[in-house]
Amino acid sequence: MTEQSPSRLPAPRIAPAIASTTDPHLDITDVTKNFGTQSVLKGVNLSVAKGGTTAIVGPSGSGKTTLLRLIAGFEHPDTGSIGLNGRQVAGNGAWQPAHKRHVGYVAQDGALFPHLTVGQNIAFGLDHSALDGGRRAVRARVAELLEMVSLDAAMAKRRPHQLSGGQQQRIALARALARKPELMLLDEPFSALDAGLRVATRRAVANVLNEAGVTTILVTHDQAEALSFADQVAIMRGGKLAQIGNPFVVYTRPADRATAEFLGDAVILDAWMEGSLATCSLGGIPVRRPPAQGAVQLMLRPEQIRIAPDGPIRGVVVDTDYFGPETTVRIRLAPKSTAASDHRFPGGGEVITIRHWNASITKPGTELCLRVVGEGVAFPVEN
């Protein structure tokens, strides 16, 4: 949540979009894709390490699912290339069909066959020629896959409509794992589940894929899901990857303001940068590797602004939103005196948002003392 008028938002800047790896499983280089006159992907570069987990996160219409379909082999890129395990599978005259790429795909709704049992759905993904022992071997493999996704073997006789949403997604995963893919693609597989079930299913799926050592790419529009699921997060915006890095880096050091605001609530304040110190209405905030000197925009996460009895910053609670374990608190900062004001940065009075666990001390009208913890991130001021 930002506290600045949308009319003052700077134009988005596209950050470098390649995260190198020494042991790549997937290499995407300068990939573009158009549908008619609509440009969906605009020069995407991405490298995914073997056995790693990458989450591609972005708003609806940013090109996430199209990129996944290109990796799977369901679509051809217009330009650029895609490589798997060092061999080119698409682009520059090369093309390998989907069924030869050793890629598993789990769709948003699971796409189970309603007329087949659970066991038959899983067996549909098996390569029967690779099994010795006929039907007995198939049943054994189905039972093994059910155990892998933490479901009872007795479920093999049920129909998909007799399962919960989370169980259906696990069956879809088991079917995809049946062919022992080297790369697993997950296209928003948890979005249709309720909040509690989504977390449990996501954790179960992550454990299964990690234990199997399968390289995984998750497409999602859920920021928290991306940050908790993957060891690499790629932010997609307008058909490009704006930033790629580990979850901690992209959350705490976003490449630009648009990325910062997309990945979570953000407090954005005008500030004046001198050296590595940004001075704003919250005082002097250290900044690592500032992009400019003079006027900048400073970003802090709400959890960095703490209520402290001896805090040097004062403000009054405007309103709150109670969420049980935490409360979102909007605070109007106290205006600075004329003597303390400075032409280089605002003199206070802005409304900022923080989070706090104790709703009883954050009632509207309460005066609070605040303290900032950690570093801020500075973005250049753009016209």
Buried (B, 14 or more C-beta within 10 A) or exposed (E): EBBBEEEEBBEBBBBEBBBEBEEBBBBBBBBBBBEEEEBBBBBBBBBBBBBBBBBBBBEEEBBBBBBBBBBBBBBEBBBBBBBBBEEBBBBEEEEBEBEEBEBBBBBBBBBBEEEBBBBBBBBEBBEEEEBEEEEEBBBEBBBBBBEBBEBEBEBBEBBBEEBEBBBBBBBBBBBBBBBBBBBBBBBBBBBBBEEEBBBEBBEBBBEBBEEBEBBBBBBBBBBBBBBBBBBBBBBBBBBBBBBBBEBEBBBBBBBBBBBBBBBBBBBBBBBBBEEEBBBBBBBBBEBEEBEEEEEBBBBBBBBBBBBBEEBEBBBBBBEBEEEEEBBBBBBBBBBBEEEEBEEBBBBBEBBBBBBBEEBEEBEEEBEBBBBBEEBBBBBBBEE
